[in-house]
Amino acid sequence: MEPFSCDTFVALPPATVDNRIIFGKNSDRLYDEVQEVVYFPAVVHDNLGERLKCTYIEIDQVPETYAVVLSRPAWLWGAEMGANEHGVCIGNEAVWGREEVCDEEALLGMDLVRGSS
């Protein structure tokens, strides 16, 4: 059966044991696609003149990035879901709109997940 959607959930106290917060996500990626769980430490960047290579395009480097744990397909820069050192969690979801699809390369939704974590 082909996957066709993603779902993200969160369970908050008092619905959890010991006041824990539970964050999870399923993925509609292909069953045989490698998913990595990776950690990137916090960094103060001194290379602000350089460009950051995302999945398809390059963007300006920011002065500082937080430590993050991400789950991502091995082939791309972005992530399906992640959490940063400040406890901010985010998951990628498909959103359907009415705008025309652009033929130009751009940031993927999963690039935005990594960039916001």
C-alpha positions, -999 to +999 in steps of 0.1 A: +000+000+000+014+034-010+016+060+018-005+091+012-003+113+043+017+126+072+004+131+107+020+149+136+007+146+172+015+159+206+002+146+240+004+171+269-001+168+307-024+159+323-030+132+296+005+118+301+023+100+329+047+120+350+038+153+332+057+142+301+052+158+267+051+133+238+057+144+202+055+121+173+051+119+136+045+093+109+058+098+074+045+092+039+080+085+026+086+052+008+090+022+031+126+015+019+138+051+021+166+055+047+155+078+076+184+091+097+181+104+133+209+130+135+222+155+160+237+189+151+253+209+179+247+246+185+271+268+164+280+304+163+289+310+127+318+332+117+313+325+079+284+349+074+296+358+039+292+321+028+260+305+015+243+276+032+235+247+008+200+234+015+184+206-006+181+225-039+191+261-033+216+281-012+206+307+014+224+332+036+240+317+067+226+330+100+249+342+129+238+314+153+220+280+151+206+259+180+214+223+188+188+200+171+179+164+169+162+156+135+147+127+117+152+131+080+155+112+047+192+105+042+193+122+008+182+157+017+193+186+039+159+192+056+140+170+080+106+153+086+106+163+123+129+177+149+134+193+183+159+220+193+177+226+226+150+249+238+123+222+235+107+235+203+094+206+182+082+208+146+069+183+120+065+185+082+030+182+068+016+184+033-004+215+027-025+218-004-032+252-018-045+269-049-013+286-060+004+275-092+034+252-088+066+271-096+092+254-119+120+272-101+141+254-074+132+265-039+133+255-003+114+224+006+090+222+035+115+198+051+142+225+047+119+249+066+116+222+094+153+220+098+157+258+096+131+264+123+142+237+148 
